[in-house]
């Protein structure tokens, strides 16, 4: 069997498996419609709230802190890849970066910014 024929065979088997699984899921899944199941449901909120409702500031604060610490952690990968070329200068630079990140984390934790009340 040539590689092209093998690839076509694998594609056919994969498509057949997807089709069979979709048919089985449709046939075996329970279907009991009701008025409650017909209501709108988005992101854990069973009924949409009016747009005038106020969001707690804690939500925005935790979201911003997550983004800040998450984006800062993206700097670790290129540093780890280039650690041998950077030598001690790179290690001290990343050490100071860790220190600033740690001070920010300790400050946010001290202000109870990471507690979800």
N, CA, C and O atoms as a GROMACS GRO file, in nm:
protein
  468
    1UNK      N    1   0.085  -0.117   0.000
    1UNK     CA    2   0.000   0.000   0.000
    1UNK      C    3   0.090   0.124   0.000
    1UNK      O    4   0.183   0.133   0.080
    2UNK      N    5   0.063   0.217  -0.089
    2UNK     CA    6   0.146   0.338  -0.098
    2UNK      C    7   0.109   0.435   0.015
    2UNK      O    8   0.002   0.422   0.074
    3UNK      N    9   0.195   0.530   0.044
    3UNK     CA   10   0.166   0.626   0.151
    3UNK      C   11   0.039   0.707   0.124
    3UNK      O   12  -0.034   0.740   0.217
    4UNK      N   13   0.013   0.739   0.000
    4UNK     CA   14  -0.108   0.815  -0.033
    4UNK      C   15  -0.232   0.731  -0.007
    4UNK      O   16  -0.332   0.781   0.046
    5UNK      N   17  -0.227   0.603  -0.044
    5UNK     CA   18  -0.341   0.515  -0.017
    5UNK      C   19  -0.362   0.495   0.131
    5UNK      O   20  -0.476   0.490   0.178
    6UNK      N   21  -0.252   0.485   0.207
    6UNK     CA   22  -0.263   0.471   0.353
    6UNK      C   23  -0.326   0.594   0.416
    6UNK      O   24  -0.411   0.583   0.504
    7UNK      N   25  -0.285   0.712   0.369
    7UNK     CA   26  -0.341   0.836   0.421
    7UNK      C   27  -0.489   0.845   0.390
    7UNK      O   28  -0.569   0.885   0.475
    8UNK      N   29  -0.527   0.807   0.268
    8UNK     CA   30  -0.668   0.807   0.230
    8UNK      C   31  -0.747   0.707   0.316
    8UNK      O   32  -0.859   0.736   0.357
    9UNK      N   33  -0.689   0.592   0.341
    9UNK     CA   34  -0.755   0.492   0.425
    9UNK      C   35  -0.775   0.544   0.567
    9UNK      O   36  -0.884   0.531   0.623
   10UNK      N   37  -0.670   0.605   0.625
   10UNK     CA   38  -0.682   0.660   0.761
   10UNK      C   39  -0.786   0.772   0.766
   10UNK      O   40  -0.862   0.782   0.862
   11UNK      N   41  -0.789   0.856   0.663
   11UNK     CA   42  -0.889   0.964   0.658
   11UNK      C   43  -1.030   0.906   0.650
   11UNK      O   44  -1.121   0.956   0.716
   12UNK      N   45  -1.047   0.801   0.572
   12UNK     CA   46  -1.178   0.737   0.562
   12UNK      C   47  -1.219   0.675   0.695
   12UNK      O   48  -1.333   0.692   0.739
   13UNK      N   49  -1.127   0.605   0.759
   13UNK     CA   50  -1.158   0.542   0.889
   13UNK      C   51  -1.192   0.650   0.992
   13UNK      O   52  -1.286   0.633   1.070
   14UNK      N   53  -1.117   0.760   0.994
   14UNK     CA   54  -1.145   0.867   1.089
   14UNK      C   55  -1.282   0.929   1.062
   14UNK      O   56  -1.358   0.953   1.156
   15UNK      N   57  -1.315   0.955   0.936
   15UNK     CA   58  -1.446   1.012   0.903
   15UNK      C   59  -1.558   0.916   0.938
   15UNK      O   60  -1.662   0.957   0.988
   16UNK      N   61  -1.538   0.787   0.913
   16UNK     CA   62  -1.640   0.687   0.946
   16UNK      C   63  -1.659   0.679   1.097
   16UNK      O   64  -1.773   0.670   1.145
   17UNK      N   65  -1.550   0.683   1.171
   17UNK     CA   66  -1.560   0.678   1.317
   17UNK      C   67  -1.634   0.800   1.371
   17UNK      O   68  -1.718   0.786   1.460
   18UNK      N   69  -1.605   0.918   1.318
   18UNK     CA   70  -1.677   1.039   1.360
   18UNK      C   71  -1.825   1.025   1.329
   18UNK      O   72  -1.908   1.058   1.414
   19UNK      N   73  -1.858   0.978   1.211
   19UNK     CA   74  -1.998   0.962   1.175
   19UNK      C   75  -2.070   0.863   1.264
   19UNK      O   76  -2.182   0.889   1.309
   20UNK      N   77  -2.008   0.749   1.291
   20UNK     CA   78  -2.069   0.647   1.377
   20UNK      C   79  -2.090   0.702   1.518
   20UNK      O   80  -2.196   0.682   1.578
   21UNK      N   81  -1.990   0.771   1.572
   21UNK     CA   82  -2.002   0.824   1.707
   21UNK      C   83  -2.111   0.932   1.716
   21UNK      O   84  -2.183   0.939   1.816
   22UNK      N   85  -2.122   1.015   1.613
   22UNK     CA   86  -2.229   1.116   1.614
   22UNK      C   87  -2.366   1.052   1.606
   22UNK      O   88  -2.459   1.095   1.675
   23UNK      N   89  -2.381   0.949   1.523
   23UNK     CA   90  -2.509   0.880   1.515
   23UNK      C   91  -2.543   0.811   1.647
   23UNK      O   92  -2.657   0.817   1.693
   24UNK      N   93  -2.445   0.746   1.708
   24UNK     CA   94  -2.470   0.680   1.837
   24UNK      C   95  -2.506   0.781   1.945
   24UNK      O   96  -2.596   0.757   2.025
   25UNK      N   97  -2.437   0.893   1.947
   25UNK     CA   98  -2.468   0.995   2.049
   25UNK      C   99  -2.608   1.049   2.030
   25UNK      O  100  -2.680   1.072   2.127
   26UNK      N  101  -2.648   1.070   1.906
   26UNK     CA  102  -2.783   1.119   1.879
   26UNK      C  103  -2.891   1.019   1.917
   26UNK      O  104  -2.998   1.058   1.964
   27UNK      N  105  -2.862   0.891   1.898
   27UNK     CA  106  -2.962   0.788   1.928
   27UNK      C  107  -2.968   0.754   2.077
   27UNK      O  108  -3.076   0.726   2.129
   28UNK      N  109  -2.855   0.756   2.144
   28UNK     CA  110  -2.851   0.711   2.282
   28UNK      C  111  -2.874   0.822   2.384
   28UNK      O  112  -2.904   0.793   2.500
   29UNK      N  113  -2.860   0.948   2.345
   29UNK     CA  114  -2.876   1.056   2.442
   29UNK      C  115  -3.024   1.076   2.475
   29UNK      O  116  -3.109   1.072   2.387
   30UNK      N  117  -3.053   1.100   2.604
   30UNK     CA  118  -3.193   1.120   2.642
   30UNK      C  119  -3.242   1.258   2.594
   30UNK      O  120  -3.166   1.355   2.593
   31UNK      N  121  -3.366   1.263   2.556
   31UNK     CA  122  -3.426   1.388   2.510
   31UNK      C  123  -3.559   1.407   2.579
   31UNK      O  124  -3.659   1.345   2.543
   32UNK      N  125  -3.560   1.493   2.680
   32UNK     CA  126  -3.682   1.522   2.754
   32UNK      C  127  -3.698   1.674   2.760
   32UNK      O  128  -3.660   1.736   2.859
   33UNK      N  129  -3.754   1.735   2.656
   33UNK     CA  130  -3.769   1.881   2.656
   33UNK      C  131  -3.868   1.927   2.762
   33UNK      O  132  -3.965   1.859   2.793
   34UNK      N  133  -3.840   2.045   2.819
   34UNK     CA  134  -3.929   2.104   2.918
   34UNK      C  135  -3.917   2.255   2.909
   34UNK      O  136  -3.830   2.308   2.840
   35UNK      N  137  -4.005   2.324   2.980
   35UNK     CA  138  -4.004   2.470   2.977
   35UNK      C  139  -3.878   2.526   3.043
   35UNK      O  140  -3.825   2.628   3.000
   36UNK      N  141  -3.830   2.459   3.146
   36UNK     CA  142  -3.710   2.506   3.216
   36UNK      C  143  -3.588   2.494   3.125
   36UNK      O  144  -3.502   2.582   3.124
   37UNK      N  145  -3.581   2.384   3.049
   37UNK     CA  146  -3.466   2.364   2.960
   37UNK      C  147  -3.469   2.460   2.841
   37UNK      O  148  -3.366   2.482   2.777
   38UNK      N  149  -3.585   2.518   2.811
   38UNK     CA  150  -3.597   2.608   2.697
   38UNK      C  151  -3.553   2.750   2.730
   38UNK      O  152  -3.533   2.830   2.639
   39UNK      N  153  -3.538   2.782   2.860
   39UNK     CA  154  -3.498   2.918   2.899
   39UNK      C  155  -3.354   2.945   2.860
   39UNK      O  156  -3.273   2.853   2.844
   40UNK      N  157  -3.324   3.074   2.847
   40UNK     CA  158  -3.188   3.114   2.813
   40UNK      C  159  -3.094   3.084   2.929
   40UNK      O  160  -3.131   3.100   3.045
   41UNK      N  161  -2.975   3.039   2.897
   41UNK     CA  162  -2.875   3.005   2.999
   41UNK      C  163  -2.738   3.043   2.946
   41UNK      O  164  -2.693   2.988   2.845
   42UNK      N  165  -2.672   3.136   3.012
   42UNK     CA  166  -2.541   3.180   2.967
   42UNK      C  167  -2.445   3.188   3.084
   42UNK      O  168  -2.470   3.258   3.182
   43UNK      N  169  -2.337   3.117   3.074
   43UNK     CA  170  -2.224   3.128   3.168
   43UNK      C  171  -2.265   3.115   3.314
   43UNK      O  172  -2.218   3.192   3.397
   44UNK      N  173  -2.349   3.022   3.346
   44UNK     CA  174  -2.385   2.999   3.485
   44UNK      C  175  -2.496   3.088   3.536
   44UNK      O  176  -2.539   3.073   3.650
   45UNK      N  177  -2.544   3.181   3.455
   45UNK     CA  178  -2.654   3.269   3.495
   45UNK      C  179  -2.779   3.216   3.428
   45UNK      O  180  -2.790   3.215   3.306
   46UNK      N  181  -2.875   3.170   3.510
   46UNK     CA  182  -2.991   3.105   3.451
   46UNK      C  183  -3.082   3.203   3.378
   46UNK      O  184  -3.140   3.168   3.276
   47UNK      N  185  -3.096   3.324   3.428
   47UNK     CA  186  -3.177   3.423   3.358
   47UNK      C  187  -3.094   3.548   3.340
   47UNK      O  188  -3.026   3.591   3.433
   48UNK      N  189  -3.098   3.607   3.221
   48UNK     CA  190  -3.018   3.727   3.199
   48UNK      C  191  -3.056   3.839   3.296
   48UNK      O  192  -3.173   3.863   3.322
   49UNK      N  193  -2.953   3.906   3.348
   49UNK     CA  194  -2.977   4.017   3.440
   49UNK      C  195  -2.984   4.146   3.361
   49UNK      O  196  -2.929   4.154   3.251
   50UNK      N  197  -3.049   4.246   3.415
   50UNK     CA  198  -3.053   4.374   3.343
   50UNK      C  199  -2.913   4.433   3.329
   50UNK      O  200  -2.825   4.406   3.411
   51UNK      N  201  -2.893   4.513   3.228
   51UNK     CA  202  -2.760   4.569   3.203
   51UNK      C  203  -2.722   4.675   3.306
   51UNK      O  204  -2.606   4.712   3.316
   52UNK      N  205  -2.819   4.722   3.382
   52UNK     CA  206  -2.790   4.822   3.484
   52UNK      C  207  -2.728   4.759   3.609
   52UNK      O  208  -2.682   4.831   3.697
   53UNK      N  209  -2.727   4.627   3.618
   53UNK     CA  210  -2.672   4.559   3.735
   53UNK      C  211  -2.523   4.589   3.745
   53UNK      O  212  -2.453   4.591   3.644
   54UNK      N  213  -2.475   4.612   3.864
   54UNK     CA  214  -2.335   4.648   3.887
   54UNK      C  215  -2.254   4.522   3.913
   54UNK      O  216  -2.297   4.432   3.985
   55UNK      N  217  -2.134   4.517   3.853
   55UNK     CA  218  -2.041   4.408   3.876
   55UNK      C  219  -1.954   4.445   3.994
   55UNK      O  220  -1.916   4.561   4.010
   56UNK      N  221  -1.920   4.348   4.077
   56UNK     CA  222  -1.832   4.379   4.190
   56UNK      C  223  -1.691   4.414   4.140
   56UNK      O  224  -1.640   4.353   4.046
   57UNK      N  225  -1.629   4.514   4.203
   57UNK     CA  226  -1.496   4.557   4.163
   57UNK      C  227  -1.394   4.445   4.187
   57UNK      O  228  -1.290   4.442   4.122
   58UNK      N  229  -1.423   4.356   4.278
   58UNK     CA  230  -1.334   4.244   4.308
   58UNK      C  231  -1.312   4.158   4.182
   58UNK      O  232  -1.202   4.106   4.160
   59UNK      N  233  -1.416   4.144   4.102
   59UNK     CA  234  -1.405   4.065   3.979
   59UNK      C  235  -1.301   4.127   3.885
   59UNK      O  236  -1.214   4.057   3.834
   60UNK      N  237  -1.310   4.257   3.864
   60UNK     CA  238  -1.217   4.325   3.774
   60UNK      C  239  -1.076   4.324   3.830
   60UNK      O  240  -0.980   4.309   3.755
   61UNK      N  241  -1.062   4.339   3.960
   61UNK     CA  242  -0.931   4.341   4.023
   61UNK      C  243  -0.861   4.206   4.009
   61UNK      O  244  -0.743   4.200   3.974
   62UNK      N  245  -0.932   4.100   4.037
   62UNK     CA  246  -0.873   3.966   4.024
   62UNK      C  247  -0.840   3.937   3.877
   62UNK      O  248  -0.737   3.877   3.848
   63UNK      N  249  -0.926   3.979   3.786
   63UNK     CA  250  -0.901   3.956   3.643
   63UNK      C  251  -0.775   4.031   3.598
   63UNK      O  252  -0.693   3.975   3.526
   64UNK      N  253  -0.760   4.157   3.641
   64UNK     CA  254  -0.641   4.234   3.602
   64UNK      C  255  -0.514   4.174   3.662
   64UNK      O  256  -0.412   4.164   3.594
   65UNK      N  257  -0.521   4.133   3.788
   65UNK     CA  258  -0.403   4.072   3.849
   65UNK      C  259  -0.367   3.941   3.781
   65UNK      O  260  -0.249   3.912   3.762
   66UNK      N  261  -0.467   3.864   3.743
   66UNK     CA  262  -0.438   3.741   3.670
   66UNK      C  263  -0.368   3.770   3.538
   66UNK      O  264  -0.268   3.706   3.505
   67UNK      N  265  -0.419   3.867   3.464
   67UNK     CA  266  -0.356   3.901   3.336
   67UNK      C  267  -0.214   3.952   3.355
   67UNK      O  268  -0.125   3.916   3.278
   68UNK      N  269  -0.193   4.034   3.456
   68UNK     CA  270  -0.058   4.089   3.479
   68UNK      C  271   0.039   3.976   3.511
   68UNK      O  272   0.146   3.968   3.449
   69UNK      N  273   0.005   3.891   3.606
   69UNK     CA  274   0.096   3.783   3.644
   69UNK      C  275   0.110   3.681   3.532
   69UNK      O  276   0.217   3.621   3.515
   70UNK      N  277   0.005   3.659   3.454
   70UNK     CA  278   0.011   3.563   3.345
   70UNK      C  279   0.100   3.615   3.232
   70UNK      O  280   0.182   3.540   3.179
   71UNK      N  281   0.084   3.740   3.195
   71UNK     CA  282   0.166   3.797   3.087
   71UNK      C  283   0.312   3.805   3.130
   71UNK      O  284   0.402   3.782   3.050
   72UNK      N  285   0.335   3.838   3.256
   72UNK     CA  286   0.473   3.843   3.304
   72UNK      C  287   0.538   3.705   3.300
   72UNK      O  288   0.658   3.693   3.276
   73UNK      N  289   0.459   3.603   3.324
   73UNK     CA  290   0.518   3.468   3.322
   73UNK      C  291   0.557   3.426   3.181
   73UNK      O  292   0.636   3.333   3.165
   74UNK      N  293   0.504   3.492   3.078
   74UNK     CA  294   0.544   3.461   2.941
   74UNK      C  295   0.689   3.497   2.914
   74UNK      O  296   0.750   3.444   2.821
   75UNK      N  297   0.746   3.586   2.993
   75UNK     CA  298   0.886   3.625   2.975
   75UNK      C  299   0.982   3.515   3.020
   75UNK      O  300   1.100   3.519   2.986
   76UNK      N  301   0.934   3.418   3.095
   76UNK     CA  302   1.023   3.313   3.145
   76UNK      C  303   1.068   3.218   3.035
   76UNK      O  304   1.180   3.168   3.040
   77UNK      N  305   0.984   3.194   2.936
   77UNK     CA  306   1.020   3.096   2.833
   77UNK      C  307   1.139   3.142   2.748
   77UNK      O  308   1.236   3.066   2.735
   78UNK      N  309   1.136   3.263   2.690
   78UNK     CA  310   1.253   3.302   2.611
   78UNK      C  311   1.380   3.310   2.695
   78UNK      O  312   1.489   3.281   2.647
   79UNK      N  313   1.365   3.349   2.821
   79UNK     CA  314   1.481   3.354   2.909
   79UNK      C  315   1.537   3.214   2.931
   79UNK      O  316   1.658   3.194   2.927
   80UNK      N  317   1.449   3.116   2.953
   80UNK     CA  318   1.495   2.980   2.977
   80UNK      C  319   1.560   2.920   2.852
   80UNK      O  320   1.653   2.840   2.863
   81UNK      N  321   1.513   2.960   2.735
   81UNK     CA  322   1.572   2.909   2.611
   81UNK      C  323   1.712   2.966   2.590
   81UNK      O  324   1.801   2.896   2.541
   82UNK      N  325   1.732   3.091   2.628
   82UNK     CA  326   1.860   3.159   2.603
   82UNK      C  327   1.950   3.166   2.725
   82UNK      O  328   2.045   3.244   2.726
   83UNK      N  329   1.924   3.088   2.828
   83UNK     CA  330   1.998   3.099   2.955
   83UNK      C  331   2.148   3.077   2.937
   83UNK      O  332   2.228   3.143   3.004
   84UNK      N  333   2.188   2.986   2.850
   84UNK     CA  334   2.331   2.960   2.833
   84UNK      C  335   2.403   3.076   2.766
   84UNK      O  336   2.517   3.107   2.800
   85UNK      N  337   2.337   3.142   2.672
   85UNK     CA  338   2.400   3.255   2.604
   85UNK      C  339   2.401   3.380   2.692
   85UNK      O  340   2.490   3.464   2.680
   86UNK      N  341   2.302   3.392   2.782
   86UNK     CA  342   2.292   3.511   2.866
   86UNK      C  343   2.391   3.509   2.983
   86UNK      O  344   2.433   3.614   3.031
   87UNK      N  345   2.427   3.392   3.027
   87UNK     CA  346   2.521   3.370   3.139
   87UNK      C  347   2.474   3.442   3.265
   87UNK      O  348   2.354   3.447   3.291
   88UNK      N  349   2.566   3.498   3.342
   88UNK     CA  350   2.531   3.557   3.472
   88UNK      C  351   2.452   3.686   3.457
   88UNK      O  352   2.372   3.720   3.544
   89UNK      N  353   2.474   3.758   3.349
   89UNK     CA  354   2.398   3.881   3.328
   89UNK      C  355   2.249   3.850   3.315
   89UNK      O  356   2.166   3.922   3.371
   90UNK      N  357   2.214   3.744   3.242
   90UNK     CA  358   2.075   3.703   3.228
   90UNK      C  359   2.016   3.652   3.357
   90UNK      O  360   1.899   3.674   3.386
   91UNK      N  361   2.098   3.581   3.435
   91UNK     CA  362   2.050   3.529   3.562
   91UNK      C  363   2.020   3.643   3.659
   91UNK      O  364   1.918   3.639   3.729
   92UNK      N  365   2.107   3.743   3.664
   92UNK     CA  366   2.081   3.857   3.754
   92UNK      C  367   1.961   3.938   3.706
   92UNK      O  368   1.881   3.986   3.787
   93UNK      N  369   1.947   3.954   3.574
   93UNK     CA  370   1.832   4.027   3.522
   93UNK      C  371   1.702   3.954   3.556
   93UNK      O  372   1.603   4.016   3.596
   94UNK      N  373   1.702   3.823   3.540
   94UNK     CA  374   1.580   3.748   3.572
   94UNK      C  375   1.558   3.742   3.723
   94UNK      O  376   1.444   3.738   3.769
   95UNK      N  377   1.666   3.742   3.799
   95UNK     CA  378   1.651   3.747   3.945
   95UNK      C  379   1.585   3.876   3.989
   95UNK      O  380   1.499   3.875   4.078
   96UNK      N  381   1.623   3.988   3.928
   96UNK     CA  382   1.557   4.114   3.963
   96UNK      C  383   1.412   4.114   3.916
   96UNK      O  384   1.325   4.170   3.981
   97UNK      N  385   1.386   4.050   3.802
   97UNK     CA  386   1.248   4.038   3.754
   97UNK      C  387   1.165   3.956   3.852
   97UNK      O  388   1.051   3.992   3.883
   98UNK      N  389   1.221   3.844   3.899
   98UNK     CA  390   1.152   3.764   4.001
   98UNK      C  391   1.127   3.846   4.127
   98UNK      O  392   1.021   3.835   4.188
   99UNK      N  393   1.224   3.926   4.166
   99UNK     CA  394   1.209   4.007   4.288
   99UNK      C  395   1.094   4.107   4.272
   99UNK      O  396   1.011   4.121   4.362
  100UNK      N  397   1.090   4.177   4.160
  100UNK     CA  398   0.981   4.274   4.137
  100UNK      C  399   0.847   4.202   4.131
  100UNK      O  400   0.749   4.249   4.187
  101UNK      N  401   0.842   4.089   4.063
  101UNK     CA  402   0.719   4.010   4.056
  101UNK      C  403   0.678   3.962   4.195
  101UNK      O  404   0.560   3.965   4.229
  102UNK      N  405   0.774   3.917   4.274
  102UNK     CA  406   0.744   3.873   4.411
  102UNK      C  407   0.693   3.986   4.498
  102UNK      O  408   0.600   3.966   4.576
  103UNK      N  409   0.754   4.104   4.487
  103UNK     CA  410   0.707   4.219   4.566
  103UNK      C  411   0.564   4.254   4.527
  103UNK      O  412   0.481   4.283   4.613
  104UNK      N  413   0.534   4.251   4.396
  104UNK     CA  414   0.397   4.278   4.352
  104UNK      C  415   0.299   4.175   4.405
  104UNK      O  416   0.188   4.209   4.445
  105UNK      N  417   0.340   4.049   4.406
  105UNK     CA  418   0.253   3.943   4.456
  105UNK      C  419   0.230   3.959   4.606
  105UNK      O  420   0.117   3.947   4.653
  106UNK      N  421   0.337   3.986   4.681
  106UNK     CA  422   0.323   4.005   4.826
  106UNK      C  423   0.235   4.126   4.856
  106UNK      O  424   0.152   4.121   4.947
  107UNK      N  425   0.252   4.233   4.780
  107UNK     CA  426   0.169   4.352   4.800
  107UNK      C  427   0.022   4.320   4.772
  107UNK      O  428  -0.065   4.356   4.852
  108UNK      N  429  -0.006   4.254   4.660
  108UNK     CA  430  -0.145   4.221   4.626
  108UNK      C  431  -0.205   4.126   4.728
  108UNK      O  432  -0.323   4.139   4.764
  109UNK      N  433  -0.126   4.032   4.776
  109UNK     CA  434  -0.176   3.940   4.878
  109UNK      C  435  -0.199   4.010   5.011
  109UNK      O  436  -0.296   3.981   5.082
  110UNK      N  437  -0.111   4.102   5.046
  110UNK     CA  438  -0.126   4.178   5.169
  110UNK      C  439  -0.249   4.267   5.169
  110UNK      O  440  -0.308   4.292   5.274
  111UNK      N  441  -0.288   4.316   5.052
  111UNK     CA  442  -0.407   4.400   5.040
  111UNK      C  443  -0.534   4.317   5.020
  111UNK      O  444  -0.640   4.373   4.993
  112UNK      N  445  -0.524   4.186   5.032
  112UNK     CA  446  -0.636   4.094   5.013
  112UNK      C  447  -0.698   4.105   4.874
  112UNK      O  448  -0.818   4.084   4.856
  113UNK      N  449  -0.614   4.138   4.775
  113UNK     CA  450  -0.664   4.152   4.638
  113UNK      C  451  -0.690   4.016   4.575
  113UNK      O  452  -0.767   4.006   4.479
  114UNK      N  453  -0.630   3.912   4.626
  114UNK     CA  454  -0.646   3.779   4.566
  114UNK      C  455  -0.753   3.696   4.635
  114UNK      O  456  -0.779   3.583   4.594
  115UNK      N  457  -0.816   3.750   4.737
  115UNK     CA  458  -0.924   3.676   4.805
  115UNK      C  459  -1.055   3.700   4.733
  115UNK      O  460  -1.091   3.814   4.704
  116UNK      N  461  -1.123   3.593   4.706
  116UNK     CA  462  -1.254   3.602   4.641
  116UNK      C  463  -1.360   3.589   4.748
  116UNK      O  464  -1.392   3.478   4.792
  117UNK      N  465  -1.414   3.701   4.791
  117UNK     CA  466  -1.509   3.701   4.905
  117UNK      C  467  -1.650   3.680   4.862
  117UNK      O  468  -1.740   3.677   4.946
   0.00000   0.00000   0.00000
